[in-house]
Amino acid sequence: MECGLSTATYPNSSANGGSPTAVNMERSPVKSNKELHVNFETEKVEIHERKKKFLTAKYGTHQMNLIKKRLGVEMWMYDELQFLFNSTDDCEVELDLDELLDIDGDSGRRNWLKEKLINAKQSQDAVKKFIDELMSRAKTL
């Protein structure tokens, strides 16, 4: 990319009685032919990855307590599902707490949980205990 700047001639009525004078429009010394050239070296310019930016929000104490309570229920649910399926990594089933809370009535929620936990490796008593505890914890949310 080149930029050029040259001298211009403008009429100046106040200084020389209307005769044209040369006005030097240069801001820095001109090297040759009274033209200024700007060279950009595009080969040496490297594009760096942009720094990742995170947006953080500040919650009020009441909202933060609700978030902590829900997170506690979800972490408890995750640990119990690992126990029910004798798994140390990902469980074979995923329970969505929002989906559970969207179901109307306790009987509908219990039936939905029983369908999801049909392949649990623990006894049915352990599954029933989990469902009862999850139902009571879900009511507090």
Secondary structure, DSSP 8 states (H G I E B T S, - for coil): -------EEEE-TTTSTT-EEEE---SS---BTTB-------SS----------------HHHHHHHHHHHHHHHHHHHHHHHHTT-SSS-S----HHHHHHS-SHHHHHHHHHHHTTT-SS-HHHHHHHHHHHHHHHHT-
